[in-house]
Amino acid sequence: MSRIVKFLGVVVLLSTAVLAVGQSNSTPSERKVSSRVAPAYPELARRMHLQGVVKIEAVVRPNGTVKSTRVLGGNPVLVDAANDAVSKWKFEAAPSETTEVVQLTFTPQ
């Protein structure tokens, strides 16, 4: 029985080490947006009367500019417009790089 417990302990330690290595140096926070660019509603989405939410993860530099973005979810017709808009946003300055998750809602116009 004690061998199983030791084995499980080793597995947990290794799993934790692997997870720690896979994480980025930036930490999630909630920096305020100082300049927001509205996404352009795609013409195809307009014709199809599409609406929905697109979730974007943005890595923000200490000076507040967006370093990179990654789409976390949303309608494929809307994600490019959302990604383009968020990449132009400006956030408040901070001591270090952070990761922000933002949601953009698209409604037919």
C-alpha positions in Angstrom: 0.0 0.0 0.0 2.8 2.5 0.8 4.4 1.9 -2.6 1.1 3.0 -4.3 1.0 6.2 -2.1 4.7 7.0 -2.9 4.0 6.4 -6.6 1.0 8.7 -6.6 3.0 11.3 -4.8 5.7 11.2 -7.5 3.0 11.4 -10.2 1.5 14.5 -8.6 4.9 16.2 -8.2 5.8 15.5 -11.9 2.4 16.7 -13.1 2.8 19.9 -11.1 6.2 20.5 -12.6 5.0 19.9 -16.1 2.1 22.3 -15.6 4.4 25.0 -14.2 6.8 24.7 -17.2 3.9 25.1 -19.6 2.6 28.3 -18.1 3.7 31.7 -19.5 5.5 34.4 -17.5 2.5 36.7 -17.9 -0.2 36.6 -15.3 -3.9 37.1 -15.9 -5.1 40.5 -14.6 -7.7 43.1 -15.2 -6.0 46.1 -16.7 -8.3 48.9 -17.8 -8.6 49.6 -21.4 -7.6 53.2 -22.1 -8.3 53.2 -25.9 -10.8 50.8 -27.5 -11.2 50.2 -31.2 -14.6 48.9 -32.2 -14.6 45.8 -34.5 -15.9 46.2 -38.0 -19.0 44.2 -38.4 -18.2 41.8 -41.3 -20.3 42.1 -44.4 -20.9 38.4 -44.5 -22.1 38.4 -40.9 -24.4 41.3 -41.7 -26.0 39.5 -44.7 -26.4 36.3 -42.6 -27.8 38.3 -39.6 -25.1 36.7 -37.4 -24.6 37.7 -33.9 -22.5 36.4 -31.0 -19.6 36.8 -28.6 -16.0 36.4 -29.5 -13.5 35.8 -26.7 -9.9 37.0 -27.2 -6.8 36.6 -25.1 -4.4 39.5 -25.4 -0.8 39.6 -24.2 -0.3 43.3 -23.1 3.2 44.9 -22.8 4.0 47.0 -19.8 3.4 50.2 -21.8 -0.2 49.1 -22.6 0.2 48.1 -26.2 -1.0 44.7 -27.3 1.8 42.3 -28.1 -0.2 39.4 -29.4 -3.7 38.0 -29.5 -5.3 34.5 -29.5 -8.9 33.6 -30.2 -10.4 31.6 -27.4 -13.8 31.2 -29.0 -16.5 32.6 -31.2 -18.1 32.4 -34.6 -15.5 31.9 -37.3 -17.1 34.7 -39.4 -16.6 37.2 -36.5 -13.2 36.2 -35.1 -11.0 38.0 -37.6 -12.8 41.4 -37.0 -12.6 40.9 -33.2 -8.9 39.9 -33.4 -8.0 42.9 -35.6 -9.8 45.3 -33.3 -8.3 44.1 -30.0 -4.8 44.1 -31.5 -5.2 47.9 -31.8 -6.5 48.5 -28.2 -4.4 50.3 -25.6 -4.4 49.4 -21.9 -3.2 51.3 -18.8 0.5 50.9 -18.1 1.6 48.3 -15.6 4.9 47.1 -14.1 5.0 43.9 -16.2 3.5 42.1 -19.2 0.0 40.7 -18.5 -2.6 38.5 -20.2 -6.1 39.9 -20.6 -9.2 38.1 -21.7 -11.8 40.3 -23.4 -15.2 39.5 -24.9 -16.6 41.4 -27.9 -20.3 41.2 -28.6 -21.5 41.4 -32.2 -25.1 42.3 -32.9 -26.7 42.9 -36.4 -26.7 46.5 -37.3 
